[in-house]
Amino acid sequence: MTRTSLRWAIVGAASVSTKVVADLRRVADNQIVVVYSRDGAKAASFAKANEISRSTDDLAVLEDPDVDVVYLATPAATHRQLTERAIRAGKHVLVEKPLAFTAAEVAELFAIAREHGVFLMEGMWMKFTPAFERLLEELERGRIGPVQSVRAAFGLPAPEPHTGSRWDPTLGGGVLRDQGVYPIALAQALLGSPDTIICHGIIRDDGLDVSCQLLLRYGDGRHAQLATSMLEFSDLGAAIAGPRGWIDLRAPFWNSPELVLHTDDARRIFDEPERLPMEREGYGYTPMLRAVSEAVLTGRTQHPRHDEAATIAVFTTIDGALGQLRLEK
């Protein structure tokens, strides 16, 4: 039966869930009906603070007949198992990154989603922001010519003590899947999958990757210079360059407040570049949530902006980078 509105379960009461709940309320035809946490008291507190009528500490919420869509924001190590469970229960699923641990696992989840006819997407909100939309428009107009290179970094040191799931390799921690996914996804959205991956960085004795510098090379000379770290800052902006100029995505590039176009002539390239301010909708998740809602309501099982092929391609690069880091030890 075709639905005209969607009922959501928020699975995981992490801080990101608070922002997603607020932004989801900006999207018409969506209702949040329940929140889950393995800590019942935390679930109840979250529900009260966010005006959600029901809370639970029972994962049977994934089979709840009153739920259409599951937003999953539990620790990364649980994503694959819980996503599969929700899919097999006939639920549409939006999963916080990472969707799984490897490209093979991601492919398996999409195959199961196809089998059950439900929507599945990793929460790559960067690709739905006004800045990314405008970037694609400017590139389509040929403002800088064909994209030849991408530079992007996500270096953000975590405060001491280094605890929590992102610092635990058994819980799916590590910088590439948590932060590095953004510069990789940006580069591959514009350049495609690389022919060669060159990676150097720091990986601990327990297998946790904490810093990585990546060079993605393409046979025709195009390339991407990327970096990510949980130990130190990097410039959080990005630059996309071509034969006629370049476009800066001001920091943070994954939800940029402004595009700066260096193109057309010497004055516009060096002295007076064109500035395009971007308006943020809510915390920045609203455009993605609206796109997911529209896709589900119109019967799509993937979104073309970040579909199965794009997701697997990013994980393939991450798999290759992690393999090189492990060989470096």
N, C-alpha and C positions, 0 to 999 in steps of 0.2 A: 504494500500500500504506500502510495506517495505521501510523504509528510510535508507540511507547510511550516513546521517549526521543529526545533531540535532540543532534546533534553540531555544535559551534560552531567557526567560524573567527573569530579576533580580527584584524581588518585595520586595522593602525595601532597602533604601540607607544607611544602618547602616555601621559601620566600618568593621564588619565581611564581608559585601558584597564586599568591596574593595579587601580583601584577596582572596575571592572565585573567583571573576572575574579574578584576576591575575593568580590563579591556574587553572581555567577552560581553559584559553588560552594555557596552556601547554598540553591539551588533544586534540588529533587529532579528526577531524570530528565533531567539536562543534563550534557554532557561537553564540555570544551574540547579540541579535537584538534590545532589548529595556530594559530600566530601569524605574521602577515606584517608586515614592514617593508621599505621600499625599501632600507634599510641592512641587509644580511644579518647583520652583526655585532651590530647593535642587536636584531634579531629573535632571534638566538641567546641573547643576554644576557637579554632579556625572558623567553624560554621557560624558561631555567634558573632565573631568580629566581622565576618563578611556577609552576614545576613543570608545564610544558606539554611534551609529549613531542616535538613537531615544530615547526620554524620554517622560514621561507622568505622569500626576497626576490623571488619570482616571482608575479606577479598571476594566473597560471594557477590559484592557490588559489581564485579565484572560481568556477572550473568543477570543483573537486575533487569527485569522486563520494563521498568520505567525509565531506563537509560538508553539513549540512542548513540551517543558519542562519549568516548573516554578520552580525557586529557591525562596523560601519564607523566608524572614528575617525581617518580621514586628514584632511589639510587641506581646508577647506570647498570650495575650488575644484574638488576631485576628486569630491565626493559624488555629483553628478548622473551623471557618466559611469560611475563604479564601481558605483553602485546599479543603473543600467540593465544593466550587464554581468552583475552577479550575478543579477538578476531573469531575464534572458534565459537564464541557465544553470539556471534552476529553483530558485534558492535563495530562502529567506525572508530578509528584510533588516530589521535594526534600525540606523538611521543616527543618528549624533550630529548635533545641530543645526549649521547649517541643512541641511535635506534637499536644497535647491537654492537658487537665487538669487531666483526670482520665483514668484508664484502660478501662472503659466502652466506653468513648468517642473515644479512640484510636481504639478499636474494631469496632466501628461503621464506622469510616473513612476507615478502611481496607475493610470492607464489601462493602462500596460504590465504592471503587476503583476496587474491584473484579467485581462488577456489570457492571462497565463501561470499564473494560479491560485495565486499565492504571496502570503504575508503581507508587508506593508510598513508601517513606522511610523517616524516621527521620534522620537528619544529624549526625549520630554517627561516626564521622571521626576517632575517636580513634581506632576503630576496623579494619581500613584499613591501618594504619600506618605501616612502615617497622618493628618497634619494636614489635607491636602486632603480625604481621605475623611471625616474628622470634620466639617470645614467643611460639606460637602455635606449630611451628616446633620442638622446643626443648622439649616441653612437649610430643609431639607425639613420639619423640625418647626415651622417658622415662628417661630423664636426671636426674630428681628429684623424679621419681616414681609418683604414682597417687597424684594429688593435694589434700592436706588436709586442707590448710588454705590460705586465702588471706588477706593482710593488705593494705589498701589504704586510702588516705585522700586528700581532696581538700579544704583547708582552705586558703582563700585569702581575706584579709580585703579590703573593698571598701573605697576610699578616701571620706572625708567629702566635701560638704554636701551629705547626703544619699538621692539622688534624682534619678529619672529615673524609668523605668518600673519594674526593678528588685526589687525596694523598694516599689512597689505599689501592694498590693494583688488583687486589682480589675483589674490590667493589667497582672495578671499571674505571679507576682513576687514571690520571696522566694528562699531559698538556695537549697532545695532538687531538684527542677526541673531544676535549672540553673547550679549548681555545683555538687550536690550530685549524679546526674544521672551518672556521670563518674565512681566513685568508685563502685556504685551499678551495673552498666553495666559490668564493669570488673569482679567483683566477680561472677555475675550470668552467664557470658559467660564461666567461668571456673568450676563453681560448680553447676549451675542450680538454680532453684527456691528454696528458703529456706523453711524448715518446720516451723520455728519460727522466728519472727522478734522482737527484743527488741530495743526500741528507747528512748533516752532521749535527751533533748535539750532546746532551747529557742524559744518560739513563742510569738509574740507581741499580745497586746490586739486586734489589728485589724486583727489578723489571719495570719500575715506574719511570716513564719519560717525563722530564721536567723542563727541558729546553731543546729547541730544534730550529735549525736554519735549513731552508729548502730552496733548491733551484729546480724548477720544472722547465725542461727544454723540449722544444718542438723541432722537427726535422727541417722546417723552413726558416729557422732563425728566431721565431717568436720564443718568448721565455717569461717566466714569473719568478721573482725574488720574494720569498716569503719567510717569516720568522714567527716563532711563538715561544713564550716562556712563562713559567710560574715563579721565576726567581728574580727577574728584573723587568723594568719598564722598557718598552720600545715606543717609537712614534706610532700612535694608534690610528693614524690616517692611512690612506691608500692613494695610489696614483695609477692611472691607466693612460698609456702613451701610444701614439701612432705617428705617421709621417707628417701630419699637419699640426701637431701640438699634443697637449695632455690635459687630463681632467683630474683634479684632486677631489677626493672624498674626505672632507675634514673629519677629524677624530670626534667620536669613534666611528670608523668607517662602516661598521655593521648597522649603525642607526644614525647616519651622518646628518648633522644639522645644516650642511651647506655644501654645494658643489661649486668648484672654482674652475672655470674653463679658460685654459691658456691656448688660444688658437686664433686664426684668421690673419693677423699681421703682427709685426714686431711690437707695436704699442700694446696690443691686446694680449700678446703672449707674455711680455715681461713687465710692463708697467701698470696696465689697467685691465687685468683679466676680468671676465664676466663672472659675477657672483650670483648664485641661485640659492637663496635661503629655502630651507625645507621646514614645513610645519609637522611636528610630531603629533600623532593621534593617540592620546592616552600615554601609556608607557612605551608605546611603539609596537605592541603585539596586535593591535586592533586590525590593521590591514590583513595580516595573515589569518587571523581568526575569521574575519569576514570572508576571505577567499575559501577557507576550509568549509565554512557553513554553506556558501553558495555551491561549492562542488558537491557536497553531500546531498543537498536539497535537489540538485539537478541530476543526481544519479551517477556522478563520476566516482571512480574508485581511486584515482590519483589526481594530483594537480600538476599541470604541465610546467609550472614554474620550478617545482622541485619534485620531479617524478622518480620512478624507480631507477631509470637509467642514470639520472644525475646523482642520486644518492649512492648508488653502487660505485659510480666513477670516483666520487670523493673518498669512499671507504677503500677503494683499491689503491689510491695514492697513499692514504694513511697506512694501510697494510705494508706497502713498499717502504715507506719512510721508517716505520717501526722495525722492519726487517734489517734495514741498514744500521739503525742505531744499535740493535742487538749484536750485530757483527762487529761493531766498533769496540765493544767492551773487551 
